[in-house]
Amino acid sequence: MKRILFYSDCQIFGGSERMLPLLMNNSQLQESFKVFFAYRQTKEYETGLRGKLDPRIKIYPLSIHDPDYLSGSRYFFNHKFLNRVTSRILRFPLFILDIWRLAFLIKEVKPDLIHINNGGYPGALSCRAAVLSAKIVGVRNITMVVNNITVEYLSLRRKLQRPLDWVITRNVSLFITGSKHASEILVKVLKIDPYKSKPIWNGVSVSNLIEMNSPLDFQRPSFPDADFVIGMVAQMIPRKGHSVAIEAVAHLVRANSLQPGDILLLIEGSGPLENEIRALISEKKLTQFVSLVGEVKDVFHFIAHLDVMLLTSISNEDLPNVISEAMAFGKSIVASNLSGIPEQVIPGKNGFLCSPGAAKEFSSALNMLRTNYSLRETYGRQSREIYLERFSPEVSIPKYFLEYDLLL
């Protein structure tokens, strides 16, 4: 039986990481491969991973330190400048250490194929180290999944990475991206042949929790309610554009003289901007129109409560899983016209695309869905259809298997 090793380096288990259990647990894959999984061990990642893998899969939690996290005051110092300097000093020695450690692991597993799950490109340092380790050991078939937009050579740091990128691109057998847009950018920036980059939309699995033609049969936690409930699921970080969402609601309330109970924006998630977001809600006098619900244990319960899913990202997106999940639940979508999102949201069919940062555009789109129940229902139904056509595991997983077969 052939062997496949999955490797991932991410601080938390979320987003594109959710595709990994779908692949590894698949019975067809397990009939063809003995499956192994190695990952950078963090408390946050293991909490999210817990209970999601078939116990027959052999796992290797690895103690790997990412130098990029030093700049966030995670290890040695509380001073950002010292952390940044330390990160630069340690980058090369840690890279060599990662190559050495991963080479020993790969030699032990003896995979016929290695599947490296990277957040973006260049992404995690150890993901690039894994490519070199695999080649050193003699693995001929290497796939690297790039789940965000490739960073161009604009900064000095990226320009200095060109030689390493050249080595990586010549040793990776196939890059897989989460969207067509991401594939086009990767080919352009890394100057690789288009045949070496294959877009495969991530599949999201919600089938165990919903039946779209009947009421949900699980007990949902209680969330605040209103006549029109807008939801946003996003880490509270700058690129998610929470301030745009809040400004859009403020404009919607003012322009239509809305009262508490008419609309409500529920924001799920946490992050470093939480206090700033709370202050903005208070400043805009929206405490009765916007509610922070924190991190919901099962986000599907949250999505089921909504009328519309909102995503106001302003940068660094690719193909957000949360949009595909909301589509699976038959929700209308209002989102930024950014990166791979237009591959999920089709204007006039299942939602609205708005210019990133344009709060009034978001407000207008939300108001159209608020005042037109029939449109909202039609868009929601068509969201579900698009999900089944493009983003279900039954569609995405066979595409991965096809690429594995072509490599082997």
PALUM-742395 format. One record per atom (N, C-alpha, C): x, y, z; residue in one letter. Coordinates in steps of 0.2 Angstrom, whole numbers, plus 5000, padded with zeros to 4 digits. Last residue first. Example, Ala and Ser with C-alpha at 12.3 -4.5 7.8 and 13.67 -1.06 7.14 Angstrom:
506449895035S;506849955036S;506450005039S;506649725039A;506249785039A;506649845039A;
//
This chain:
500650504954L;500950444956L;500950394950L;500050614949L;500750624951L;501050554952L;498750574946L;499250594941L;499950604943L;498350544959D;498450484954D;498850514949D;498250674965Y;498750624968Y;498850564963Y;497250724956E;497950754956E;498450704959E;496150644960L;496350644953L;497150674953L;496050684974F;496250614972F;496450604965F;495550814972Y;496250804975Y;496450734973Y;494350784967K;494850824963K;495550814966K;493650714977P;493850684971P;494350724966P;493450834986I;493950774987I;494150734981I;492450924980S;493150944981S;493650884982S;491250854980V;491450884974V;492250894974V;490950814992E;490850764987E;491150794980E;491150935000P;491650885000P;491650834994P;490551074991S;490351014995S;490950974995S;490651184982F;491051184988F;490851124993F;489951174970R;490651194970R;490951174976R;488551124970E;488951124964E;489651134965E;488251164983L;488251094981L;488551074975L;488351304983Y;488751264987Y;488751184985Y;487351334973I;488051344972I;488551304976I;486251294981E;486351264975E;487051274973E;486351394992R;486351314993R;486551274987R;486151504984S;486751494988S;486851424989S;484851494981Q;485351484975Q;486051474979Q;484151514993R;484051454989R;484651434984R;484551644995G;484751595000G;484751524996G;483951714984Y;484751714985Y;484951654990Y;482651694988T;482851674982T;483651664982T;482551755001E;482451685000E;482751654994E;482851894997R;483251855002R;483151785001R;481751914988L;482451914986L;482951874990L;480751914998S;480751864992S;481451864989S;481052025006Y;481051955009Y;481151905003Y;481752165006N;481452115001N;481552045003N;482352235015T;481652255013T;481352215008T;483552175017R;483152185023R;482452195021R;484152185005L;483952115007L;483452125013L;484352315004M;483952284999M;483752215001M;485152335015N;484552365015N;484052335010N;486352275011L;486052255017L;485252275017L;486652365000A;486552294999A;486152265005A;486852485008S;486352485002S;486152415001S;487952455016S;487352475019S;486752465014S;488952425006F;488752375011F;488052385014F;489052555001E;488952504997E;488652445001E;489552625013K;488852645010K;488652585005K;490852575015A;490252555020A;489652575017A;492052505007A;491452555005A;490852535009A;493052415009G;493052475013G;492452525012G;492952344993P;493252335000P;493252405003P;491352354985S;492052374985S;492352374992S;490352204986C;490452274987C;491152294987C;489152094980L;489852104981L;489952184981L;487751994986F;488052064983F;488752064984F;486951844981G;487151894985G;487451954982G;486651754971N;486551734978N;486851784983N;486351824959K;486151754960K;486051734967K;486751954959G;486151934955G;485951864956G;488451904960P;487951954960P;487351944956P;488951764968I;488851784961I;488251844961I;490251714978V;489651754978V;489551784971V;491351634974Q;490851604979Q;490151644978Q;492151704966E;492051634964E;491451604969E;492351824973P;491851824967P;491751754965P;493351784982I;492651784985I;492151794979I;494651784980G;494251724977G;493551734979G;494851954980S;495251894979S;494751834976S;493352044983L;494052034984L;494351964983L;492152124987N;492352104980N;493152094980N;491452075002S;491952114998S;492152084992S;489752025003A;490452025005A;490852065000A;488251955008V;488552015006V;489252025008V;487251815004I;487851845006I;487951915004I;485951715011S;486151765006S;486751795009S;486051545015K;486051615017K;486251655011K;486051395016G;485551435012G;485451505014G;487051335022F;486451345026F;485951385022F;487951345012A;487751275013A;487051285018A;488351475014M;487951455008M;487651385009M;489051475025A;488351505025A;487951485019A;490151395020E;489751375026E;489051405026E;490651495011S;490451425009S;489951395014S;491051585021I;490551605016I;490251535013I;491951525028V;491351545032V;490851565027V;493051505020N;492651455022N;491951475024N;493551625008P;493351615015P;492851555016P;494751624998L;494151594998L;493851575005L;495651745003D;495651704997D;494951674996D;496251905009E;495751845009E;495951805003E;497052025010N;497251955012N;496751905013N;495852155015S;496452125012S;496552055014S;494552185020I;494852235016I;495552215013I;492952105023S;493752105023S;493952155018S;491652095027T;491852155025T;492652165025T;490351995026L;491051985027L;491352045023L;488751925032L;489151985030L;489951975031L;487351835029M;488051825031M;488451885028M;485651845035V;486151865030V;486851855033V;484951795045D;484651805039D;485151815033D;485551665057L;485551725053L;485051725047L;485651545064H;485151595067H;485151655062H;486551465057A;485851445056A;485351505059A;487751515062I;487551535055I;486751515054I;487751465075F;487651535074F;487451555067F;487851325073H;487251355076H;487151425075H;489151335067F;488551315063F;487851335066F;490051355077V;489851415073V;489251395068V;490151305092D;489951275086D;489651325081D;490651395101K;490951335101K;490751295094K;490951565097V;490451515098V;490751445097V;491751695105E;491851635101E;491351585102E;490651835105G;491251795107G;491351745102G;489651915101V;489451855104V;490051815106V;489252085101L;489752035100L;489551975104L;487952175092S;488152135098S;488752085096S;487152315087V;487752275086V;487852235092V;486052395092F;486052365085F;486652315083F;486252445104Q;485652405103Q;485552375096Q;487452515102T;487452455107T;486852415106T;487752625094L;487452565091L;487452505095L;488452745094K;487852735098K;487452675095K;489752755090K;489252765085K;488552755088K;490452725102E;490452795099E;489952805094E;490052585103S;489852635108S;489852705105S;490852535093I;490052525093I;489752575098I;492052575096L;491752605090L;491052595090L;492352495107A;492352565108A;491952605102A;492352365102R;491852385107R;491752465107R;493452385094I;492852375091I;492252385095I;494452395104E;494352445099E;493652445095E;494352265110N;494152325114N;494052385109N;494752185099E;494052175102E;493852245106E;495852165092L;495452225091L;494852235094L;496352035094P;496752095097P;496352165096P;494951935096G;495551955093G;495852015096G;493451835091S;493851875096S;494551895093S;491751795086G;492451795086G;492851835091G;490351865078E;490651805081E;491351815080E;489151985079I;489851975077I;490151925081I;487652035072L;487951995077L;488651975075L;486652165070L;487252135068L;487552095073L;484952185068L;485452175073L;486052145069L;483452285066I;484052245063I;484452235069I;482352315074D;482252305067D;482852275064D;482752315087G;482352265085G;482152255078G;482852495088P;483052425091P;482552375089P;482352565072Q;482352565079Q;482652495082Q;482952675058L;482752605061L;482752605069L;482952775048S;482652785055S;482452725058S;483752755037N;483052725037N;482652735044N;484952815039A;484652825033A;483852795033A;485352755052R;485252825051R;484752845045R;485552615049V;485052645055V;484852715053V;486452625039L;485852595038L;485352615043L;487552685045H;487252715040H;486552685038H;487852585055A;487652655057A;487352685051A;488152475046V;487552475050V;487352545053V;489352525041A;488852515036A;488152505040A;490152535052E;489952595049E;489352585044E;490352405055I;489952445060I;489752505057I;491052355043A;490352335045A;489952375050A;492152435045V;491752445039V;491052415040V;492752375056S;492452445056S;492052465050S;493152255052H;492552255056H;492252335057H;494152205043G;493652265041G;493052265046G;495052105042K;494352085042K;493852145041K;496352155044R;496152135038R;495352115037R;496452175059P;496352235054P;496052205047P;495452055068I;496052085066I;495952135060I;494551955075M;494552035076M;495252055075M;493951835064Q;494451855069Q;494451935069Q;492251815060A;492951835058A;493351855064A;490651825054V;491151775058V;491851795056V;489251905056M;489851915054M;490351865058M;487451925051G;488051895055G;488651905052G;485952005054I;486552005050I;487051975054I;484251995055V;484851975058V;485451965053V;482852075057F;483352065052F;483952055055F;482152075069D;481752065063D;482252045057D;483151985081A;482852045078A;482452025072A;484051925095D;483651915089D;483351985087D;485451835103P;485051895102P;484651895095P;485351655104F;485751715102F;485251775102F;485551505113S;485151565112S;485651625110S;486051355104P;486051405109P;485751465108P;484851235098R;485351285096R;485451325103R;484751065096Q;484551115100Q;485151175100Q;484351005079F;484751005085F;484551065089F;483551005068D;483350965073D;483850955079D;482951135058L;483551105061L;483351065067L;481551095047P;481851135052P;482451095055P;481951045030S;481651035036S;481951075042S;482851055020N;482151055018N;481651045024N;484151045024M;483951105022M;483151105020M;484750985038E;484350965033E;483951025030E;486350985047I;485751015044I;485350975039I;487450915052L;487050955056L;486450985053L;488050835042N;487850805049N;487450845053N;488450925032S;487950885031S;487650845037S;489451015031V;488951035036V;488350985036V;491051035026S;490550985027S;490151015033S;491751115012V;491551115019V;491051075020V;493151105001G;492551085002G;492351095010G;494051234991N;493951194998N;493251174999N;494351214974W;493951244979W;493951204986W;495851214967I;495351164969I;494951204975I;496951254954P;496451274959P;495951224960P;498651214952K;497951184951K;497451214956K;500151234944S;499651264949S;498951244947S;500851194933K;501051174940K;500651204946K;500351244922Y;500151174923Y;500351154930Y;500951374921P;500251364924P;500051294925P;502651374927D;502151354922D;501451344924D;503051524937I;503051454936I;502551434930I;503251644944K;503451634937K;503551564935K;502751694955L;503351644956L;503551624949L;501751784951V;502251804955V;502851754955V;500951704942K;501251774940K;501851784944K;500551594950V;500951584943V;501251644941V;499851664960L;500451624961L;500851614955L;498851724953I;499351764956I;499951724958I;498151614948E;498351664944E;498951704947E;497751554961S;498151514956S;498551564951S;496851644966A;497551634970A;498051594965A;495851634957H;496151704958H;496851684961H;495351514959K;495651524953K;496051584953K;495851454976S;495351484971S;495751494965S;496651374983G;495951374985G;495551414981G;497951284974T;497651344977T;496951334979T;499351184974I;498551184974I;498351244977I;500751144964F;500451184969F;499651184968F;501751004962L;501151034960L;500951084966L;503050974966S;502750944960S;502150974957S;504351074971V;503651054972V;503351034965V;505551114965N;505551044969N;504851024971N;505451234960R;505751184956R;505751114959R;505051314970T;504551304964T;504851244960T;506151314979I;505451284981I;505051264975I;507151384972V;507251314974V;506551274975V;506451504971W;506651474965W;506751394966W;506351544985D;505751524981D;505951484974D;507751564987L;507351504990L;506751494987L;507951684979P;508251614978P;507951554981P;506951774985R;506851744978R;507251684977R;507051834997Q;506851764997Q;506751734990Q;507351964995L;507951924998L;507751844998L;506152014992K;506652014987K;507251964989K;505552015004R;505251964999R;505851954994R;506252115011R;506252045014R;506051995008R;505952225004L;506652195004L;506652125006L;504352204995S;504852225001S;505552195000S;503952154983L;503952224984L;504352244990L;503552024976Y;504252044978Y;504252124978Y;501951974983E;502351994978E;503052014981E;501251824991V;501551894992V;502051914986V;499851744985T;500551744985T;500751814986T;498451724996I;498651754990I;499451764991I;498151565002N;498051635002N;498351664996N;498451425003N;497751445005N;497651525005N;499251304994V;499251374996V;498651404997V;499951154996V;499251184995V;499351254998V;501051064987M;500951114992M;500351154991M;501650894985T;501050944983T;501151004989T;502850794978I;502650844983I;502150894981I;503650654975N;503050684973N;502850734979N;504850604978R;504850634972R;504150674971R;505950594992V;505250594990V;505150634983V;507250604997G;507150564991G;506350554989G;507750675007V;507650605008V;507450565002V;507850795000I;508450765003I;508350695004I;506450824998K;506950804992K;507550774995K;505950845010A;505750785006A;506150765001A;506650955014S;506750895018S;506550835014S;506151045006L;506851035005L;507050965009L;504851055010V;504951035003V;505651015002V;504951095023A;504751025022A;504851005015A;505351225022A;505851175025A;505651105023A;504051275019R;504651275014R;505151225016R;503551255031C;503251215026C;503751225020C;504251325040S;504351255041S;504051215035S;503751455038L;504451435036L;504551365036L;502151485030A;502551465036A;503251435034A;502151605016G;501851565022G;502351545027G;502451665004P;502851615006P;502551575012P;500851605002Y;501551595000Y;501851665001Y;499851525015G;499951565010G;500551555006G;499751415024G;499251465024G;499251505018G;499951245017N;500251305019N;499751365019N;500151085018N;499651135019N;499951195021N;500850965008I;501051015013I;500451065013I;500950795006H;500450855005H;500650905010H;501950684998I;501850725004I;501450785002I;502050514993L;501850574992L;501750614998L;502650404999D;502650404991D;502450474989D;503550415014P;502950425010P;503150425003P;504350365026K;504450345019K;503850355015K;504350395040V;503750385037V;503850345030V;505750415042E;505450365045E;504750345042E;506050525033K;506350465032K;506050405036K;505250625039I;505050595032I;505350525031I;505950645051L;505250615051L;505050585044L;507150685046F;507150625050F;506450595050F;506750805040A;507050755036A;507050685039A;506250885050L;505750855046L;506050795041L;507550915056R;507050875060R;506450845055R;508150985045W;508450925049W;507950885052W;507351095043I;507451045038I;507750975041I;507351155056D;506751125053D;506851075048D;508651195056L;508451155061L;507751115059L;508651295046I;509051235045I;508851175050I;507751385052F;507551345045F;507951285044F;508451425063L;507751385064L;507551345057L;509451495057P;509651435061P;508951395062P;508651595050F;509051545046F;509251485050F;507951665061R;507651635055R;508051585052R;508551735071L;508451665072L;508151625066L;508651865067I;509251825069I;509151755069I;507251895065R;507751895060R;508351855061R;506851885079S;506551845073S;507051845067S;507551985085T;507751915087T;507451865081T;506952095079V;507652085078V;507852015080V;505652085085R;505752085077R;506552065076R;505852085098N;505652025095N;505752025088N;506352215099L;506852165101L;506552095098L;505152285096F;505752295092F;506252235093F;504252245106K;504152225099K;504752235094K;504552175121H;504652235117H;504652215109H;504452065128N;503852105128N;503952165123N;505251915123F;505251985126F;504552015125F;505051775120F;505551795124F;505551865127F;503651745113Y;504151705117Y;504551735122Y;502751835108R;502451765110R;502951725114R;502751955102S;502851955109S;502551885112S;502651955088G;502051965091G;502151955099G;503851915083S;503751985083S;503052005086S;503851785085L;504251825090L;504051895089L;503251725074Y;502851735080Y;503251775086Y;504251705065D;503751755064D;503351775070D;504851585069P;505151655071P;504751705070P;504051455076D;504051495070D;504351565072D;504651305082H;504551375084H;504651415077H;503951145084I;504351185080I;504151265081I;503650995089S;503851065093S;504251105088S;502350905082L;503050935081L;503150995085L;501450765082P;501450835084P;502150855085P;501050655071Y;501650675074Y;501650745076Y;499850515070I;500050585070I;500750595073I;499150395060K;499650405064K;499850475064K;497450345060I;497950395057I;498550405062I;496450285068R;496950245064R;497550285061R;495550385072P;496150365077P;496650315073P;495250515061D;495150445062D;495750415067D;495050675069L;495350625065L;495250555066L;494350755078K;494150765070K;494550715066K;494750765091G;494150725089G;493950725082G;495550915090R;495350865094R;494750835092R;495851035083L;495950965079L;495650915083L;495751135092G;495351135086G;495351065083G;496751105101T;496051105103T;495551105098T;497851105093E;497651045095E;496951045098E;497951245091Y;497851195085Y;497651135088Y;498251295104E;497651315100E;497451265094E;499451235107K;498851225111K;498151235107K;500351165094T;500151225098T;499551205102T;501451085083Q;501051085089Q;500951145093Q;501351075067R;501751105072R;501251115078R;501150895061Y;500950965062Y;501351005067Y;500750755051A;501250795056A;501050865056A;500050605048F;499950675048F;500450705053F;499750475036F;500150495042F;500050575042F;498950325029V;498950405030V;499350415037V;499150225016K;499250225023K;499350295025K;497950225003F;498550255006F;498550235013F;496850174998S;497350174993S;498050194997S;495950175008E;495950115004E;496550115000E;495950305012Q;496250255016Q;496350185013Q;495250365001L;495950385002L;496350325006L;494050315004Q;494350294997Q;495050314998Q;493650365016S;493750295015S;494150275009S;494350505023N;494050485018N;494150405017N;495150575032N;494650525035N;494350485029N;495950655025M;496250605028M;495750555031M;494950755020L;495450715015L;495650655019L;494450805031L;493950775026L;494350735021L;495550855038P;495150795041P;494750765035P;495850965029L;496350905030L;495950845033L;494951065029M;494951025023M;495350955025M;495251145040R;494651095040R;494651045034R;496251225036E;496451165040E;495851115040E;495651345031S;495851285027S;496051225030S;494851385046G;494951395039G;495151335035G;495851305059G;495251345057G;495351355049G;496851295072F;496551245068F;495851285065F;498251405073I;497651385075I;497351335070I;499551415067Q;499451425074Q;498851395077Q;500151285056C;499651345058C;499651355065C;500751185046D;501051225051D;500551285051D;500651015041S;500351075041S;500651115047S;500650875030Y;501050915035Y;500750985035Y;500350705027F;500050775027F;500450815032F;500950575017L;501050615023L;500850685022L;500550415011I;500450485011I;500550525017I;501050265003R;501050305009R;500950375008R;500350114996K;500650174996K;500550215002K;500449945000M;500050005000M;500450065000M;
//
